[in-house]
Amino acid sequence: MSKSIGVLTAGGDTPGINAAIRGIGKAAMGEYGYQVIGFMDGFRGLVQDRFVRLERDALTNIISEGGTILGTSRDRPHKMVVGGKTLDMTDVAVENYEKHHLEALICLGGGGTQKHAFRLAEKGLNIITLPKTIDNDVEETDVAFGFDTACGIATEAMDRLHTTAHSHHRVIVVETMGHRVGWLALCAGVSSGADVILIPEIPYGVETIAESVLQRSRSGKNFSIIAIAEGALSREQATILEKLGKPKNSNNGNAAGEKLKEATEEMKDRSMQLAGRLEELTGLESRVTILGHVQRGGTPSSKDRLLSTVLGTTAVQLVEQGRFGVMVAYKSEKAVPVPLEEVTGRRKYVPVDHPFVESARQLGTCFGDI
């Protein structure tokens, strides 16, 4: 009987997923003689045993396609909503894995996917993961696929907004994705020459930003581009959340959890609030552009296609070598296996002294802190 490999994609879609699926499928079938089973819509498809057999024709011409041909979801095997109830479906996932006599299951996803996959590995399944996220916040890898494309899209958007800001003498606040980390706002901001860059790792002062904008105005530059990650916080907001903390059971209705939820809710529309406040302080017309999901859609960049292909083919090599319980990371121009326990539960934040930050500061970029 032919040996089989399973593959699924979970979490948010990112450019490069299909290139990775193609890399996995073509290497598995062509180099090692495996059959490849694709589970639909992430872990939910594994639990419901919804799958397709990936033949060579299915992999043709998908290297340039965005999204994922397998579909995706944010379902968690250990907390899956079934019939209106939240149930632990881990054992069902294990049963379906064994039903298909899989040599391994390759899971493509971000931080959450790494955790869910690790739980399956602890149940005895042969698991290998690939890191994909436009936030670039997966630990133990230099970069995740999807980030380069998203950064390019955000950079182009800021480039285009420069002309409008300059023509109308406006302050334009450009919001990128990034709930907890600022890699996307930082890299796109530096690449596009943004005047202010605001990221979650560096709480900002609105007055500090306003003074930076006014200094530009006094020097004859009566417009500014502000790149802000959606999770960036003012000093006051950061202090409030730090005092409230994040209780382990913050979603279970306890008082501390409710206060944290209320505080977070009040901090929505931060970019709009920032633009309004800057207009008051500077007298300059301010506008907000929220890039949203456009950053993670569409055709992947050549760099993401290359990265996805290398990680995908390396994953199949690791299956053949019998090396499981690992994520295929990209470090120093090489695809290397990293134990999943070193990845799960961790997040790759932007160091406040990162070379990109230091370089931007030398160029006069304001981060809102000094």
N, C-alpha and C positions, 0 to 999 in steps of 0.2 A: 504494500500500500504506500502511495506517495506521502511524503512528509508534508506537513502544512504549517504555515505561519499565519497568525492573526494580526490585523492592524486596525486601529481605530484612532479617530481624531476627536479631541474633547476641548471644552472651553471656547473662547472667542476665536473666530476665524482670523487667519493672517495670511498674507501673501507668502507663497512658498510651500504650503502644505501639499498641494498636488504634485509639486516637483519632488517632495520627499516620498510621497506614496509611489510615484513613478520609479524613484531610485530603489526603494525597497522591493517593489514588485519585479522590476526587470532583472535586478541582481539575484533575487531569490529564485525566479523561474529559469533565467538564462544561465546563471553561473553554478547554481547548486541544485536545481531540480525540485525546488519546493513548490507546492501549491500555495496560493495566497488567498486568505479569506478576509474580506473587509466588513467590519461590523458597522452598521449604520447608526448615525447620531450618537456617537460616543459610547459611554458606559451603559446608557439606556439600551442601545442596540445589543450589547453583549448580554445584558440581563434578559432582554426579550427575545434573544436569539434571532435577531433580524440581521441578515448578512447577504453579501454578494460574493461570488467567486470572481476574483480579479484576474481576467485573462489579458493577454498582451494587447488586444484591441482596445480594451478599456483604458490602457495607459498611454495610448497614442495621442500626441498633441496636447497633453495636459500640463506640460512643464511650464507653459506660459499662462495658464489659467489661474485666476484668483480663487479664493474660497476653498472648499473641499468637496470632492466628488462623493465622499462618504457621509457628508452631513456632520453636524456637531451639536452638542448640548452641554449644559453645565451640570448635568445630573451626577450625583455621587452614589456609588454602589451601596455604601453603608447608611445613607440617608436619602432614599429615593421615594418620591411621592407615587404611590400606587393606589388607585381607587380612592383618592382623597386622604390616604393615610401615609405617614412617613415611616418606611420600613427599612430594615437592614437586609439588602438583597445580595450581600457579598457571597453567600453560599450558592445562590442561583448563578452568579457570574462564574464561580468556580466550576459548577456542574456543566455549564455550557462550554467552557474552555476544555474540559475533559471530554465532553461529548464529541468535539471536533478533533480530538487527538492532536492538539496543537503542540508543536515543538517550543513555541514561544508566542507571546503577545507583545507587539510593539505599539506603544501608546504615544501619540504626538500631542503635546500640550504644554501649558505654562505651569506656574507654581502649584495650582490646585490639582492639576492632572498628575504632577509628580507625586503628590501626597496620596492620591487615590490609587495610583498604580503601585506605590510602595505597600499599601495595605494588602493588595492582591499578592504581591511578592511574599509578604509575611504569611500568607495562606498557602504558600508552596508553589505558586505559579511562576513560570519562567518569564520574567518581565524585563523588557528593555524600553527606555523612553527616549524621546527626542525633545529638545527644548524649543518651543515656538511661542513667541509673544512680542507684540510691538512695544511693550513697556521695557523690554530688555532687563527684567528684574529677576531672572532665574539665576540662582547662585551656581558657582563652580564652572561657568562657561563664559568665555570672553564676550560672546554675542549669541543671541537666539535668532532663528530665522523669522522674518517678518519685520524686524526692526529697521533694517536698511531701507526697505521700501517705504515704510511709514515715515521715516525721517526725511526721505527724499520728497514725499508728498507734502509734508509740513513745511519743509524748506521752500519748495516752489510756491506754496500758498503765501508765505511771508514775503517772498520776493515780489509777488504780484501786489500784495497789499502795500508795499512800500510806495508804489506809484500813486495810489489813492491817498495815502497818508500825506505824501509830499504835496500833491495837487490841492488838497483841501485843508492843509495845515491842521491835521487832526492827530490825536493820540488814538492808535488802534491797538486794542488788546486782543491778542490771538491765543485762544485756548486750545491746547493740545490734550490728548489723552495722557493718563498717568495719575491714577488715584493716590498712590503712595510713594512713587519714585519719579524722579525728574529727568531721566535719560533722554526722553524724546524732546521735551521742551528745551533742555540744555543743548543738545546736539543740533537741533534745527535752528535754535536761536543763535548759536555761534555761527553756524553755516550761512545764515541769512543776514548776519550783521545786526541782529536785534539790539535795541538800545537798552532794554531792561529784560532780564530773564528771571523768572520766579519759579522755584521748584520746592517740593514738599520738604526737602532736607534743610532748607535755609528759610526760616520764618522771616517775613518782611514787615517793614514799617511803611504805611501808606505815605506818611509825610516825607520819608526818605526818598521814595519813588517820585513824589511830586517835585521835590527839590531838584532831582536829577533831570526831570523833564523841563523845569524852569531854567536850569543852567543851559540846556541845549537851546531853549528859546532865546535866552539872552545872548547866546553866541551866533544867533541868526538861523538856527535850525528849528523852525517852528512846527515840527512834527516828531513823533516818536512811535516806534514799534515795540510793544511789550509782549514777549512770549511767556505764557503762564501755563503751567501744568494744572490740570483740573483739580488736583489735590493740594495745591499750594495753599499755605495758611499765613495769615497775618500773625504777628507776635501775640496779639490778644487772643486770637482763635487757638493758637498752639498752646497757650497757657491754660485756657479753659479745658481743652481736651486732655492735657497732661494731668491736671488736677482731678478730672473725672476718672482718668485711667480707662482701661478696657477690661471690664470683668470677664472672667471665663464664660459666664452664662449670660452675656449681655443681651441675648435674644430670648431669654426665658422669662421675661416679665418682671424681673426683680427691679427694685427702685433705682439702683445704680445704673443698670442697663437702660432703663427708661430715660434717665437724665442724659445719658450719653447719646441716646437716639434723638432726643429732643434737641440737644446742642448741635448735633451733626446736621439735623434737618434745617435748623436756623442758618447754617453756614452754606446752604445751597446757593446757587447763582452768585458765587464769589466773584467771578469775572465781571458780571454786571454791576455788582456792588462796588468793586474796585474802580471801574470806569466812571461811575457816577461820582464817586468821591474825588477822583483825580480831576474831573471837570470842575468841581467846586473849588479845589485847591489851586488849579493852574489857570482856569479861565479858558482852556483850550477844549474845543469840541472833542468828545471821546466816543469811540464806537467799539463794539465787541464782535469778533468773528469766532464762532465755535466750530472747529474743524470736524469734530465728532467722528462718526464711523467711516467717513471718506478716507481716513488715514489707514485703515486696515483692509480696504477693498481693492479690487482691480489687479492689474498685471504685476507680478513680482519683478523686482529689479534683477539684473544679471547676477549681482552679488548674492542675493537671497536664493536664486535658482542654484547657484554653485554650492552654497552652504547646505541647502536642503538635500541636494544630490549626494554630497559627500557624507553627510550624517546618515542618510537613508541607507546607502550601500555599506557603510561601516557597521550599522546595526545588524545587517544580514551576516556580515563576517563574524560578528560576535555570537550570533545564534549558532553558526556553524562551529565556532570554537567552544560553545557551551558556557559562555560567560554571561550570566544573568544578574538581575537585581542591580542594574546600572543604568545611568543616563549617558547618552553619547554626547559629550561636551566638545566644544571647539576651543582649544587652548594653544596659543603660540603657533597658529597655522596648522594645527594637527587635530584630527578627530580622535578623542580618547575616552575610554569608559571611566565614569566616576560613580562610586557606590551611591545608591539612592539615599541611603541614610545621611549622607553628607549634603544632600540637596534639599530634602523635604523639611518644611517648617522654617526655612530660611529665605531671606529676600535680599537681593543685591541692590543696595542703596547707592546713590551718588556720594562719594566722599566729598566733604566740604572743601578739601584741599586738592581735589582731582585736577590734573593738568588742564583739562578743558575749562574748569572754573578759573583757575589761576591765569590762564592765557586770556580769557575773556575780561577778567578784571584789569589786566595790563592794557587792554584796548579801551578801557573806560566804561565797560558794560556795568550797569548797576544790577545788583542782586537784591536790593531792598534792605540789606542788613547794615550797611555802613555808608 
